[in-house]
Amino acid sequence: MVGEFEYLLLTATARLGEQAYGAAIRRLLAEVGRPVSIGALYTTIDRLEKKGLVTTWMGEATAERGGRAKRMVRVTTEGLREAEEFYSTITMISRDVSWIKR
C-alpha cells in the first residue's frame, strides 16, 4: 500500500489531469495545507515511477519557464488502484470516528 504522502501526490496528479507537472502539483498540495519542497516532490515522483504508479515525460518548452520543458506526470492504472485501496482503507477505519472535540 502507498503511504500518505504518496497518496496525496497521486491524488493531486489525477486531479490535475493533463496539467500535472511539478509546480502545479506543489501549488495544489500547498492549497490544501500540505506544502512540500521541490526535492521531496521529485524524490517521491521518482519513487512512484519506479513502482510503476506514475509515468513521466518531458513536455514542450514554454516561454513562462524561460524556454525550459515541464516534467509531466500521469497516474498509471496500477497507481489508480493503489490510491483507491489507500482511500478505501482510510474510509473504513475512519467510519464512526469523530474528530470533533467534546
C-alpha positions in Angstrom: 0.0 0.0 0.0 1.2 3.5 -0.7 1.9 5.9 2.1 0.1 9.1 3.0 2.3 11.5 1.0 2.4 9.2 -2.0 -1.4 9.1 -1.9 -1.6 12.9 -1.8 0.7 13.1 -4.8 -1.2 10.5 -6.7 -4.5 12.3 -6.0 -3.1 15.7 -6.9 -1.8 14.3 -10.1 -5.1 12.7 -11.0 -7.0 15.8 -10.2 -4.7 18.0 -12.4 -5.0 15.6 -15.3 -3.2 16.8 -18.4 -1.9 19.8 -16.4 0.0 17.7 -13.9 3.7 18.7 -13.5 5.9 19.6 -10.6 5.0 23.2 -9.9 1.2 22.6 -10.4 1.3 19.6 -8.0 3.2 21.7 -5.4 0.7 24.5 -5.7 -2.3 22.2 -5.3 -0.7 20.5 -2.3 0.0 23.9 -0.7 -3.6 25.0 -1.3 -4.8 22.1 0.8 -2.4 22.8 3.6 0.4 20.3 2.7 3.3 22.4 1.4 6.2 20.4 0.0 9.7 21.1 -1.0 10.7 20.6 -4.7 13.2 18.0 -3.6 10.7 15.9 -1.6 8.2 16.2 -4.5 10.6 14.9 -7.2 12.1 12.2 -4.9 8.5 10.9 -4.4 7.7 11.2 -8.1 10.8 9.2 -8.9 9.9 6.5 -6.3 6.3 6.3 -7.6 7.7 5.9 -11.2 10.0 3.1 -10.1 7.0 1.4 -8.5 5.0 1.8 -11.8 2.4 4.0 -10.2 3.1 7.1 -12.4 4.8 7.8 -15.7 6.7 11.0 -16.5 7.9 12.6 -19.7 9.2 16.0 -20.8 6.6 18.3 -22.2 7.1 21.1 -24.6 9.3 24.1 -23.7 7.3 27.0 -22.5 8.0 30.8 -22.5 6.7 31.1 -18.9 9.6 28.8 -17.8 12.2 30.6 -19.8 12.2 28.0 -22.6 12.5 25.0 -20.3 10.3 22.0 -20.6 8.0 20.8 -17.9 8.3 17.2 -16.5 4.7 16.0 -16.9 3.2 13.3 -14.6 0.4 10.8 -15.2 -1.0 8.2 -12.8 -0.9 4.7 -14.2 -3.7 2.1 -13.9 -1.7 0.5 -11.1 -1.4 3.9 -9.4 -5.1 4.4 -9.6 -5.7 1.0 -8.0 -3.2 1.7 -5.2 -4.7 5.2 -4.5 -8.2 3.6 -4.4 -7.0 1.0 -1.9 -5.5 3.6 0.4 -8.7 5.7 0.2 -10.9 2.7 0.9 -8.7 1.7 3.9 -8.8 5.2 5.4 -12.5 5.5 4.9 -13.2 2.1 6.5 -11.0 2.7 9.6 -12.5 6.2 10.0 -16.1 5.0 10.0 -17.9 6.1 13.2 -15.0 8.2 14.4 -15.5 11.9 15.2 -12.5 14.2 15.5 -14.6 16.9 16.9 -13.5 17.8 20.5 -16.2 17.2 23.0 
